[in-house]
Amino acid sequence: MQTVILGNTGIEVNRNGFGALPIQRVGKAAAVALLRRACEGGMDFFDTARHYTDSEEKLGEALWDVRGHIVIATKSAAATGEALRRDLETSLKTLRTDFIDLYQFHNPSFCPKPGDGTGLYEEMLSAKKAGMIRHIGITNHSMAVLLQAVDSGLYETIQYPFSHLSGERDLELVRQCRDAGMGFIAMKALSGGLITDARAACAYFAELEGVLPIWGIQREAELDAFLSYIKNPPCMDETMRQSIARDRTELQGSFCRSCGYCMPCPEGIEIRNCARMYFNIRRLPKEYWLTEDWQKKMRLIENCKNCGACIKKCPYHLDIPALLKRSYEDYMEILSGKQVD
């Protein structure tokens, strides 16, 4: 079994982390069963957030009795120290635990530091001193915020979107974290579903020291795949290299990560899926995207006024109206009977 040590925290876990955002979308019984199977199969790092509706509750229900054998990471998007303390107390209750292994600031617009006037970092330190949390981390989609976190020396881990589609700038962030003794947690390790060769993705991460991918899981088939990688870790071979090369050729560049920070759209456009429909319809079952419901959602793109609100909120500075236009034109061609290339 391959493991990852998260920087200087001393936390050593299986290289396949469980991302618990998607379990919001399934019923409680199904989510509990999935989490139990994950734990029994060797997964021992579980990442959730106060913001993920009932994810913490499901995780607590599933794993309260094996608490000593797992690592729990959760997050707060609070803007003040008082609000953060309330979030933490709620998380402890819903997760049915006395402490959080890794407590993270959830995508703040700045890097919280002592004396910044918010009281956020001071509350983190207070909670750590009281034994309510053991390690302090930060998650973000902004490279600038995370570079400040690395330079500050205040954080033990960062969490950032990272996959084999990531560029040299992202790889440099990984190296800087390693040099600083910080753990690196890779969210969106399959780029929000655009990467379909999970085995190759897993092999890619196996070659990166100190990087822990968390896989968003909500179906048994998805879990079965990652549990099989625990028993038989994939080793990079030529077939996998070719698969990764194809992904990079097709997907690197101006593609939407589906992070959702551009939303809501004033015109009601579901940007996080519509802007990447060109890729979705080629890499996932086409029939799912051609339903009447999705046709209605895609036609809302006609109402785009190019107001620029989405561009201002996009952490990757994408030209979202252009992506929407491209996806819409392609989608309508497919609806008219043209074959997907």
Long-range contacts (C-beta under 8 A, 24 or more apart in sequence): 1-42, 1-230, 1-233, 2-206, 2-233, 4-210, 4-211, 4-212, 5-183, 5-210, 6-102, 6-135, 6-156, 6-157, 6-183, 6-184, 6-185, 6-210, 6-212, 7-156, 7-157, 7-177, 7-178, 7-180, 7-181, 7-182, 7-183, 7-184, 7-210, 8-156, 8-181, 8-182, 9-102, 9-135, 9-156, 9-157, 9-183, 11-45, 11-71, 11-101, 11-102, 11-135, 11-183, 13-44, 13-45, 13-71, 13-212, 14-42, 14-43, 14-44, 14-45, 14-230, 15-202, 15-205, 15-206, 15-212, 15-213, 15-233, 16-42, 16-43, 16-202, 16-213, 16-215, 16-226, 16-229, 16-230, 17-43, 17-45, 17-46, 17-47, 17-185, 17-212, 17-213, 17-214, 17-215, 18-43, 18-45, 18-46, 18-47, 18-214, 18-215, 18-217, 19-47, 19-187, 19-214, 19-215, 19-216, 19-217, 20-46, 20-47, 20-48, 20-52, 20-55, 20-58, 20-59, 21-48, 21-49, 21-52, 21-55, 21-216, 22-216, 22-217, 22-218, 23-55, 23-58, 23-59, 23-217, 23-218, 24-52, 24-53, 24-54, 24-55, 25-218, 26-218, 28-54, 28-57, 28-58, 28-61, 31-58, 31-62, 32-58, 32-61, 32-62, 33-62, 34-217, 34-218, 34-220, 34-223, 35-59, 35-62, 35-63, 36-62, 36-63, 37-220, 37-223, 37-227, 38-217, 38-223, 38-227, 39-63, 39-66, 39-69, 39-70, 41-223, 41-227, 41-230, 42-227, 42-230, 42-231, 43-226, 43-227, 43-230, 44-69, 44-70, 44-71, 45-70, 45-71, 45-73, 45-212, 45-214, 46-70, 46-71, 46-72, 46-73, 47-73, 47-74, 47-159, 47-185, 47-187, 47-214, 48-72, 48-73, 48-74, 48-75, 48-95, 49-74, 49-75, 49-76, 49-77, 49-106, 50-74, 50-75, 50-76, 50-77, 50-87, 50-90, 50-91, 50-106, 51-75, 51-77, 51-106, 56-91, 56-94, 56-95, 57-94, 59-95, 60-94, 60-95, 60-96, 60-97, 61-96, 64-95, 64-96, 64-97, 67-96, 67-97, 71-101, 71-102, 72-97, 72-100, 72-101, 72-102, 73-100, 73-101, 73-102, 73-103, 73-104, 73-137, 73-185, 74-100, 74-102, 74-103, 74-104, 75-103, 75-104, 75-105, 75-106, 75-139, 76-103, 76-104, 76-105, 76-106, 77-105, 77-106, 77-107, 77-108, 78-120, 79-118, 79-120, 80-118, 80-119, 80-120, 81-118, 81-119, 81-120, 81-122, 81-123, 82-119, 82-123, 84-119, 84-120, 84-123, 84-124, 85-123, 85-127, 88-127, 88-132, 88-133, 92-132, 98-131, 98-132, 99-131, 99-132, 99-133, 99-134, 100-132, 100-133, 100-134, 101-133, 101-134, 101-135, 102-133, 102-134, 102-135, 102-136, 102-137, 102-156, 102-157, 103-127, 103-133, 103-135, 103-136, 103-137, 104-136, 104-137, 104-138, 104-139, 104-157, 104-159, 105-137, 105-138, 105-139, 106-139, 107-139, 107-140, 107-141, 107-261, 108-138, 108-140, 108-145, 109-142, 109-145, 110-145, 110-148, 111-138, 111-145, 111-146, 111-148, 111-149, 111-152, 112-138, 113-152, 113-154, 114-154, 121-154, 137-183, 137-185, 139-185, 139-187, 141-257, 141-259, 141-261, 141-315, 141-316, 142-315, 143-169, 143-170, 143-173, 146-173, 147-173, 147-176, 150-176, 150-177, 150-180, 150-182, 153-180, 155-182, 156-182, 156-183, 157-182, 157-183, 157-184, 157-185, 158-182, 158-183, 158-184, 158-185, 159-185, 159-186, 159-187, 159-214, 160-184, 160-185, 160-186, 160-187, 161-186, 161-187, 161-188, 161-191, 161-257, 161-259, 162-186, 162-187, 162-188, 162-189, 162-211, 162-213, 163-188, 163-189, 163-190, 163-191, 163-195, 163-201, 163-204, 164-195, 164-200, 164-201, 164-204, 164-244, 164-247, 164-248, 165-191, 165-194, 165-195, 165-247, 165-248, 165-251, 165-252, 165-255, 167-252, 174-208, 174-210, 174-211, 177-210, 178-209, 178-210, 183-210, 183-212, 184-210, 184-211, 184-212, 185-211, 185-212, 185-214, 186-211, 186-212, 186-213, 186-214, 187-214, 188-216, 188-257, 188-258, 188-259, 189-213, 189-214, 189-215, 190-215, 190-216, 191-251, 191-255, 191-257, 192-256, 192-257, 192-258, 192-259, 192-276, 193-258, 193-280, 193-283, 193-284, 194-247, 194-251, 194-255, 194-276, 194-279, 194-280, 194-283, 195-247, 195-251, 196-283, 196-284, 197-240, 197-243, 197-244, 197-247, 198-225, 198-226, 198-229, 199-225, 199-229, 199-234, 199-240, 200-234, 200-236, 200-239, 200-240, 200-243, 200-244, 202-226, 202-229, 202-233, 202-234, 203-233, 203-234, 203-235, 203-236, 203-237, 203-240, 204-236, 204-240, 204-244, 206-233, 206-234, 206-235, 206-236, 207-236, 250-279, 251-279, 254-318, 254-319, 254-323, 255-279, 256-318, 256-320, 256-323, 257-316, 259-315, 261-313, 261-314, 261-315, 262-309, 262-310, 262-311, 262-313, 262-314, 262-320, 263-310, 265-309, 265-310, 266-305, 266-307, 266-309, 267-300, 267-303, 267-304, 267-305, 268-300, 268-303, 269-297, 269-300, 269-301, 269-303, 269-304, 269-324, 270-297, 270-300, 271-310, 271-320, 271-324, 273-297, 274-298, 274-300, 274-301, 274-324, 274-327, 274-328, 275-318, 275-320, 275-323, 275-324, 275-327, 276-323, 276-327, 277-327, 277-328, 277-330, 277-331, 278-326, 278-327, 278-330, 278-331, 281-330, 281-331, 281-334, 281-340, 282-340, 282-341, 286-334, 286-340, 289-331, 290-334, 290-335, 295-335, 298-327, 298-328, 298-331, 298-332, 301-325, 301-327, 301-328, 302-328
